Amino acid sequence: MSRYRLSLVDGKYCLRDSFSSQKPLSLSFSSPRFLRRVKAASKNSELLAKAVGSRKGLKVVDCTAGLGREGFLLAYLGCEVTLIERSKVIYFLLLDALNSARFDPDLKEAVGRISLYRSDAEEFLSQYRSWDVVYIDPMFPEKKKTSLPKGDMQYLQRFLSKEKNDGSLLKMAFRCQFRRLVVKRPLKTVFNEIKNPDSFVQNDKIRYDIYSGI
C-alpha cells in the first residue's frame, strides 16, 4: 500500500499520509486567514511583491508553484502569473483550489490572471524563455526536527522530499530573457551560485535574492 493517497472528500481533493497523524493536505485560497492576507496585500507590505516589482500586467513565471499561495498573491496584486508544478498530485490539488476560487467574488479576477501547467520547470523554461520575472522557491535545506516548518508546508516538504534540487533549474533560468530573476532563500544562506545577486530584500526569516536581466 502506498504511503500517500489522493482522495476526494466532499467534492474536494486531499492528500493523505498513512504514516502521519497530521490531517490530510488540501489547498484553498478562500480560507479566512489567506483572504485576510491577500486583501491587505500591497507592494510595500508583501516582501515577495517588493522583490518582483509587482504591477498590473507583469508577466511572472513561478517555477516551483508548491502550495500556490505566493503566485496567487502576485496575481491578486495584478501580475499575470504562470504556475509550474512537476508533481501530478500537487498539480491536482492546485487545480482543485483554483477551480473553487473561481466562484469566490473576491478572488475570481485573480484566478483569471493565473495559468497552471503540470511540467518540469527546466523543460518549460527551455521552450518559453522570455519573462518579466522568473521566480524560484527551491526547497530549503532540511532542518533539525525542533525547527521543522509547520502545517501545510511541512506536509509538502515531506511529500516532495525526493525532488531534485541540484541547482540545474537556476542555471536554466539564467539562460532565459528576464527583467528580474528572484530566488527565495533562508536568511543566512551564503552566496554560492553562478553569480552574486544584484540586490536583495529580506525580513527576519527569509531573503529574496534579485538578479537583474535585460
C-alpha positions as CSV (number, residue, x, y, z in Angstrom):
1,M,0.0,0.0,0.0
2,S,1.3,3.4,-1.0
3,R,2.2,5.8,1.9
4,Y,0.4,8.7,0.2
5,R,-3.1,8.6,-1.3
6,L,-5.0,11.3,-3.2
7,S,-8.6,11.2,-2.1
8,L,-11.8,13.0,-3.0
9,V,-13.7,14.0,0.1
10,D,-16.9,16.1,0.0
11,G,-16.0,17.1,-3.6
12,K,-12.5,18.3,-2.7
13,Y,-9.2,16.6,-3.3
14,C,-6.9,16.0,-0.4
15,L,-3.6,14.1,0.1
16,R,-3.4,11.6,3.0
17,D,-0.2,10.4,4.6
18,S,-0.7,7.0,6.2
19,F,2.5,7.3,8.2
20,S,1.3,10.6,9.9
21,S,-1.5,11.6,12.2
22,Q,-1.4,15.1,10.6
23,K,-4.7,16.0,8.9
24,P,-4.8,15.5,5.1
25,L,-3.4,18.2,2.9
26,S,-5.9,20.2,0.8
27,L,-5.4,23.6,-0.7
28,S,-7.8,26.6,-0.6
29,F,-7.4,30.2,-1.5
30,S,-10.6,31.0,0.3
31,S,-9.6,30.3,3.9
32,P,-10.2,33.2,6.2
33,R,-6.5,33.5,7.1
34,F,-5.4,33.7,3.5
35,L,-8.2,36.0,2.5
36,R,-7.1,38.5,5.2
37,R,-3.6,38.4,3.8
38,V,-4.4,39.0,0.2
39,K,-6.9,41.7,0.9
40,A,-4.3,43.5,3.0
41,A,-1.5,42.9,0.5
42,S,0.4,45.6,-1.3
43,K,3.8,46.0,-2.8
44,N,5.0,47.6,0.4
45,S,3.5,45.0,2.8
46,E,4.5,41.8,1.0
47,L,8.2,41.2,0.6
48,L,7.8,39.0,-2.5
49,A,5.8,41.7,-4.2
50,K,8.6,44.1,-3.5
51,A,11.2,41.7,-4.8
52,V,9.4,41.1,-8.1
53,G,8.4,44.7,-8.5
54,S,4.7,43.7,-8.8
55,R,2.5,45.8,-11.0
56,K,-0.5,45.2,-13.2
57,G,0.3,43.1,-16.3
58,L,3.8,42.0,-15.1
59,K,4.4,38.5,-16.5
60,V,5.7,36.2,-13.8
61,V,6.6,32.6,-14.1
62,D,6.6,30.8,-10.7
63,C,8.8,27.7,-11.4
64,T,8.1,25.9,-8.2
65,A,4.4,26.5,-7.5
66,G,4.1,24.3,-4.4
67,L,1.1,25.5,-2.3
68,G,0.4,28.2,-4.9
69,R,0.0,31.0,-2.3
70,E,2.8,33.2,-3.4
71,G,1.8,33.0,-7.1
72,F,-1.8,33.7,-6.1
73,L,-0.8,36.7,-4.1
74,L,1.0,38.2,-7.0
75,A,-2.0,37.6,-9.3
76,Y,-4.2,39.3,-6.8
77,L,-1.9,42.3,-7.0
78,G,-2.3,42.4,-10.8
79,C,0.5,40.2,-12.1
80,E,-0.1,37.7,-14.9
81,V,1.2,34.5,-13.3
82,T,2.2,31.2,-14.8
83,L,2.4,28.4,-12.2
84,I,4.6,25.4,-12.9
85,E,4.3,22.3,-10.9
86,R,6.0,19.0,-11.6
87,S,4.2,16.8,-9.1
88,K,1.0,15.3,-10.6
89,V,-0.6,15.2,-7.1
90,I,0.2,18.8,-6.1
91,Y,-0.9,19.9,-9.6
92,F,-4.4,18.4,-9.0
93,L,-4.6,20.0,-5.5
94,L,-3.7,23.4,-7.0
95,L,-6.2,22.9,-9.9
96,D,-8.9,22.0,-7.4
97,A,-8.2,25.1,-5.3
98,L,-8.2,27.4,-8.3
99,N,-11.5,25.9,-9.6
100,S,-13.1,26.6,-6.2
101,A,-11.7,30.1,-6.1
102,R,-13.3,31.0,-9.4
103,F,-16.7,31.1,-7.6
104,D,-15.5,33.5,-4.9
105,P,-16.3,37.1,-6.0
106,D,-13.3,38.4,-4.1
107,L,-10.9,36.0,-5.9
108,K,-12.2,35.3,-9.4
109,E,-10.3,38.2,-11.1
110,A,-7.0,36.9,-9.6
111,V,-7.8,33.4,-10.8
112,G,-8.3,34.8,-14.3
113,R,-4.7,36.0,-14.2
114,I,-3.3,32.6,-13.4
115,S,-2.2,29.8,-15.8
116,L,-1.3,26.5,-14.3
117,Y,0.9,23.9,-16.0
118,R,2.0,20.4,-15.0
119,S,5.6,20.3,-16.2
120,D,9.2,20.1,-15.3
121,A,10.2,23.7,-14.9
122,E,13.6,23.2,-16.7
123,E,11.8,21.8,-19.7
124,F,9.2,24.6,-19.6
125,L,11.8,27.3,-19.5
126,S,13.7,25.7,-22.3
127,Q,10.6,26.3,-24.5
128,Y,9.3,29.6,-23.1
129,R,12.3,31.8,-22.3
130,S,11.0,35.4,-22.2
131,W,9.5,36.7,-19.0
132,D,9.4,39.9,-17.0
133,V,10.1,37.9,-13.8
134,V,11.3,34.4,-13.2
135,Y,10.7,33.3,-9.6
136,I,12.2,30.2,-7.9
137,D,11.4,29.0,-4.4
138,P,13.7,25.9,-4.0
139,M,13.2,23.5,-1.1
140,F,15.0,24.9,1.8
141,P,17.7,22.6,3.3
142,E,16.3,20.1,5.8
143,K,16.2,21.5,9.3
144,K,16.5,20.0,12.7
145,K,13.3,18.4,14.0
146,T,12.8,21.1,16.5
147,S,12.6,23.8,13.8
148,L,10.6,22.0,11.1
149,P,8.1,24.1,9.2
150,K,4.5,23.6,10.4
151,G,1.2,22.7,8.9
152,D,0.8,22.5,5.1
153,M,4.4,23.4,4.3
154,Q,5.7,20.5,6.5
155,Y,3.3,18.2,4.6
156,L,4.5,19.5,1.3
157,Q,8.2,19.2,2.1
158,R,7.7,15.6,3.4
159,F,5.8,14.6,0.2
160,L,8.3,16.2,-2.1
161,S,11.5,15.3,-0.1
162,K,12.8,13.2,-3.1
163,E,12.5,16.0,-5.6
164,K,15.9,17.1,-7.0
165,N,17.4,20.4,-6.0
166,D,20.8,20.4,-7.6
167,G,20.9,23.9,-8.9
168,S,20.1,22.9,-12.5
169,L,16.8,24.9,-12.5
170,L,18.6,28.1,-11.6
171,K,21.2,27.5,-14.3
172,M,18.4,27.1,-16.8
173,A,16.7,30.3,-15.5
174,F,19.9,32.3,-16.2
175,R,19.6,31.3,-19.8
176,C,16.2,33.0,-20.1
177,Q,15.4,36.5,-21.1
178,F,14.1,38.3,-18.0
179,R,14.0,41.6,-16.3
180,R,14.4,40.0,-12.9
181,L,15.2,36.6,-11.6
182,V,14.1,36.2,-7.9
183,V,15.2,33.4,-5.7
184,K,13.8,32.7,-2.2
185,R,16.5,31.8,0.3
186,P,16.8,31.1,4.0
187,L,18.0,34.3,5.7
188,K,21.6,33.2,6.4
189,T,22.3,31.4,3.1
190,V,25.8,32.1,1.8
191,F,26.1,33.4,-1.8
192,N,27.4,30.4,-3.7
193,E,25.5,30.5,-7.0
194,I,26.7,31.2,-10.6
195,K,26.8,34.9,-9.7
196,N,26.0,37.0,-6.7
197,P,22.6,38.7,-6.7
198,D,22.5,42.4,-7.8
199,S,20.3,43.2,-4.8
200,F,18.1,41.5,-2.2
201,V,15.2,42.2,0.2
202,Q,14.7,40.4,3.5
203,N,13.0,40.2,6.8
204,D,13.9,38.4,10.0
205,K,13.1,34.9,8.4
206,I,13.7,34.9,4.7
207,R,15.6,36.6,1.9
208,Y,14.8,37.2,-1.8
209,D,17.9,37.4,-4.0
210,I,17.3,39.5,-7.1
211,Y,19.3,39.2,-10.3
212,S,18.8,41.9,-13.0
213,G,18.4,40.9,-16.6
214,I,17.6,42.8,-19.8
